[in-house]
Amino acid sequence: MKDKIITRNFCCIFLALFFVSNIMYMLMSTMSEYTTALGASPMGAGMGTGI
């Protein structure tokens, strides 16, 4: 008998990682605005966001 891939644990872990990655990308897009408001150059803000 084959083991099921889509289990309750799989769905919970998938949803948790999905939300964490979404939050990371949302924060990355606002970080450059925040750093330029603090006085960083646009190039420095872009480099900091990309790294």
N, CA, C and O atoms as CSV, one atom per row, in Angstrom:
chain,resi,resn,atom,element,x,y,z
A,1,MET,N,N,0.837,-1.178,0.000
A,1,MET,CA,C,0.000,0.000,0.000
A,1,MET,C,C,0.886,1.246,0.000
A,1,MET,O,O,1.857,1.331,0.752
A,2,LYS,N,N,0.540,2.201,-0.844
A,2,LYS,CA,C,1.328,3.424,-0.938
A,2,LYS,C,C,0.961,4.393,0.181
A,2,LYS,O,O,-0.194,4.489,0.595
A,3,ASP,N,N,1.961,5.095,0.648
A,3,ASP,CA,C,1.714,6.142,1.640
A,3,ASP,C,C,1.165,7.382,0.949
A,3,ASP,O,O,1.561,7.704,-0.171
A,4,LYS,N,N,0.267,8.065,1.611
A,4,LYS,CA,C,-0.293,9.292,1.060
A,4,LYS,C,C,0.709,10.432,1.229
A,4,LYS,O,O,1.376,10.551,2.256
A,5,ILE,N,N,0.795,11.261,0.199
A,5,ILE,CA,C,1.675,12.421,0.271
A,5,ILE,C,C,0.946,13.587,0.937
A,5,ILE,O,O,1.508,14.267,1.796
A,6,ILE,N,N,-0.291,13.811,0.541
A,6,ILE,CA,C,-1.074,14.912,1.085
A,6,ILE,C,C,-1.716,14.469,2.400
A,6,ILE,O,O,-2.788,13.863,2.425
A,7,THR,N,N,-1.023,14.793,3.486
A,7,THR,CA,C,-1.540,14.467,4.810
A,7,THR,C,C,-1.820,15.764,5.562
A,7,THR,O,O,-1.567,16.857,5.055
A,8,ARG,N,N,-2.336,15.629,6.758
A,8,ARG,CA,C,-2.638,16.819,7.559
A,8,ARG,C,C,-1.348,17.564,7.912
A,8,ARG,O,O,-1.315,18.794,7.872
A,9,ASN,N,N,-0.296,16.833,8.253
A,9,ASN,CA,C,0.988,17.465,8.572
A,9,ASN,C,C,1.559,18.196,7.369
A,9,ASN,O,O,2.083,19.301,7.502
A,10,PHE,N,N,1.462,17.586,6.199
A,10,PHE,CA,C,1.962,18.211,4.986
A,10,PHE,C,C,1.242,19.524,4.730
A,10,PHE,O,O,1.874,20.532,4.413
A,11,CYS,N,N,-0.086,19.516,4.867
A,11,CYS,CA,C,-0.867,20.732,4.613
A,11,CYS,C,C,-0.535,21.824,5.623
A,11,CYS,O,O,-0.432,22.993,5.252
A,12,CYS,N,N,-0.366,21.466,6.885
A,12,CYS,CA,C,-0.036,22.454,7.911
A,12,CYS,C,C,1.337,23.074,7.660
A,12,CYS,O,O,1.501,24.290,7.753
A,13,ILE,N,N,2.311,22.241,7.343
A,13,ILE,CA,C,3.656,22.745,7.082
A,13,ILE,C,C,3.666,23.593,5.817
A,13,ILE,O,O,4.312,24.641,5.787
A,14,PHE,N,N,2.968,23.164,4.778
A,14,PHE,CA,C,2.910,23.923,3.539
A,14,PHE,C,C,2.293,25.295,3.769
A,14,PHE,O,O,2.827,26.294,3.287
A,15,LEU,N,N,1.189,25.366,4.488
A,15,LEU,CA,C,0.540,26.654,4.752
A,15,LEU,C,C,1.419,27.556,5.607
A,15,LEU,O,O,1.488,28.762,5.367
A,16,ALA,N,N,2.087,26.989,6.596
A,16,ALA,CA,C,2.968,27.799,7.443
A,16,ALA,C,C,4.110,28.395,6.623
A,16,ALA,O,O,4.403,29.584,6.746
A,17,LEU,N,N,4.750,27.589,5.795
A,17,LEU,CA,C,5.844,28.091,4.963
A,17,LEU,C,C,5.351,29.079,3.915
A,17,LEU,O,O,6.058,30.030,3.581
A,18,PHE,N,N,4.151,28.868,3.395
A,18,PHE,CA,C,3.574,29.784,2.421
A,18,PHE,C,C,3.369,31.166,3.040
A,18,PHE,O,O,3.713,32.178,2.429
A,19,PHE,N,N,2.811,31.210,4.247
A,19,PHE,CA,C,2.577,32.498,4.905
A,19,PHE,C,C,3.884,33.169,5.306
A,19,PHE,O,O,4.009,34.389,5.198
A,20,VAL,N,N,4.845,32.401,5.761
A,20,VAL,CA,C,6.132,32.975,6.138
A,20,VAL,C,C,6.822,33.576,4.920
A,20,VAL,O,O,7.369,34.675,5.010
A,21,SER,N,N,6.809,32.892,3.795
A,21,SER,CA,C,7.452,33.432,2.594
A,21,SER,C,C,6.713,34.656,2.077
A,21,SER,O,O,7.350,35.598,1.605
A,22,ASN,N,N,5.392,34.671,2.152
A,22,ASN,CA,C,4.645,35.859,1.740
A,22,ASN,C,C,4.989,37.062,2.598
A,22,ASN,O,O,5.174,38.164,2.081
A,23,ILE,N,N,5.077,36.859,3.901
A,23,ILE,CA,C,5.424,37.963,4.800
A,23,ILE,C,C,6.837,38.455,4.513
A,23,ILE,O,O,7.084,39.661,4.539
A,24,MET,N,N,7.768,37.543,4.240
A,24,MET,CA,C,9.132,37.941,3.925
A,24,MET,C,C,9.170,38.821,2.686
A,24,MET,O,O,9.844,39.851,2.689
A,25,TYR,N,N,8.460,38.438,1.624
A,25,TYR,CA,C,8.471,39.233,0.405
A,25,TYR,C,C,7.748,40.561,0.586
A,25,TYR,O,O,8.129,41.550,-0.041
A,26,MET,N,N,6.718,40.613,1.420
A,26,MET,CA,C,6.053,41.883,1.698
A,26,MET,C,C,6.971,42.821,2.468
A,26,MET,O,O,7.013,44.019,2.188
A,27,LEU,N,N,7.703,42.286,3.431
A,27,LEU,CA,C,8.624,43.121,4.192
A,27,LEU,C,C,9.805,43.576,3.346
A,27,LEU,O,O,10.300,44.689,3.528
A,28,MET,N,N,10.265,42.734,2.424
A,28,MET,CA,C,11.368,43.132,1.558
A,28,MET,C,C,10.992,44.325,0.695
A,28,MET,O,O,11.822,45.203,0.458
A,29,SER,N,N,9.758,44.368,0.225
A,29,SER,CA,C,9.364,45.469,-0.649
A,29,SER,C,C,9.203,46.776,0.124
A,29,SER,O,O,9.368,47.848,-0.459
A,30,THR,N,N,8.889,46.721,1.409
A,30,THR,CA,C,8.750,47.948,2.189
A,30,THR,C,C,10.051,48.369,2.861
A,30,THR,O,O,10.169,49.509,3.309
A,31,MET,N,N,11.024,47.472,2.938
A,31,MET,CA,C,12.278,47.809,3.599
A,31,MET,C,C,13.023,48.914,2.870
A,31,MET,O,O,13.645,49.754,3.521
A,32,SER,N,N,12.984,48.942,1.563
A,32,SER,CA,C,13.699,49.986,0.833
A,32,SER,C,C,13.084,51.358,1.099
A,32,SER,O,O,13.812,52.344,1.212
A,33,GLU,N,N,11.777,51.436,1.199
A,33,GLU,CA,C,11.128,52.714,1.536
A,33,GLU,C,C,11.525,53.163,2.938
A,33,GLU,O,O,11.764,54.347,3.173
A,34,TYR,N,N,11.591,52.229,3.851
A,34,TYR,CA,C,11.952,52.546,5.231
A,34,TYR,C,C,13.394,53.038,5.317
A,34,TYR,O,O,13.673,54.005,6.026
A,35,THR,N,N,14.303,52.393,4.613
A,35,THR,CA,C,15.707,52.797,4.699
A,35,THR,C,C,15.938,54.138,4.010
A,35,THR,O,O,16.772,54.917,4.472
A,36,THR,N,N,15.237,54.429,2.935
A,36,THR,CA,C,15.390,55.748,2.319
A,36,THR,C,C,14.801,56.832,3.219
A,36,THR,O,O,15.293,57.960,3.214
A,37,ALA,N,N,13.769,56.520,3.984
A,37,ALA,CA,C,13.215,57.495,4.936
A,37,ALA,C,C,14.201,57.771,6.070
A,37,ALA,O,O,14.187,58.851,6.659
A,38,LEU,N,N,15.048,56.803,6.370
A,38,LEU,CA,C,16.059,57.000,7.409
A,38,LEU,C,C,17.289,57.737,6.886
A,38,LEU,O,O,18.178,58.080,7.665
A,39,GLY,N,N,17.351,57.985,5.580
A,39,GLY,CA,C,18.451,58.758,5.020
A,39,GLY,C,C,19.397,57.989,4.128
A,39,GLY,O,O,20.410,58.547,3.706
A,40,ALA,N,N,19.123,56.759,3.825
A,40,ALA,CA,C,19.999,55.989,2.943
A,40,ALA,C,C,19.753,56.395,1.488
A,40,ALA,O,O,18.668,56.856,1.133
A,41,SER,N,N,20.763,56.217,0.671
A,41,SER,CA,C,20.601,56.514,-0.750
A,41,SER,C,C,19.735,55.420,-1.389
A,41,SER,O,O,19.660,54.305,-0.875
A,42,PRO,N,N,19.088,55.744,-2.503
A,42,PRO,CA,C,18.280,54.703,-3.156
A,42,PRO,C,C,19.104,53.482,-3.568
A,42,PRO,O,O,18.614,52.353,-3.526
A,43,MET,N,N,20.365,53.716,-3.970
A,43,MET,CA,C,21.197,52.578,-4.345
A,43,MET,C,C,21.506,51.699,-3.125
A,43,MET,O,O,21.453,50.472,-3.203
A,44,GLY,N,N,21.825,52.337,-2.014
A,44,GLY,CA,C,22.088,51.584,-0.785
A,44,GLY,C,C,20.870,50.840,-0.283
A,44,GLY,O,O,20.974,49.720,0.217
A,45,ALA,N,N,19.696,51.478,-0.419
A,45,ALA,CA,C,18.470,50.814,0.012
A,45,ALA,C,C,18.184,49.607,-0.864
A,45,ALA,O,O,17.759,48.567,-0.361
A,46,GLY,N,N,18.407,49.725,-2.148
A,46,GLY,CA,C,18.196,48.594,-3.059
A,46,GLY,C,C,19.173,47.464,-2.799
A,46,GLY,O,O,18.810,46.289,-2.843
A,47,MET,N,N,20.416,47.834,-2.528
A,47,MET,CA,C,21.419,46.797,-2.223
A,47,MET,C,C,21.073,46.085,-0.921
A,47,MET,O,O,21.189,44.863,-0.830
A,48,GLY,N,N,20.648,46.847,0.088
A,48,GLY,CA,C,20.290,46.238,1.364
A,48,GLY,C,C,19.077,45.348,1.257
A,48,GLY,O,O,18.999,44.319,1.928
A,49,THR,N,N,18.140,45.725,0.432
A,49,THR,CA,C,16.945,44.917,0.250
A,49,THR,C,C,17.253,43.644,-0.532
A,49,THR,O,O,16.709,42.581,-0.232
A,50,GLY,N,N,18.113,43.749,-1.520
A,50,GLY,CA,C,18.453,42.601,-2.356
A,50,GLY,C,C,19.308,41.576,-1.654
A,50,GLY,O,O,19.275,40.392,-1.989
A,51,ILE,N,N,20.066,42.024,-0.690
A,51,ILE,CA,C,20.972,41.104,0.017
A,51,ILE,C,C,20.253,40.586,1.180
A,51,ILE,O,O,20.801,39.789,1.941
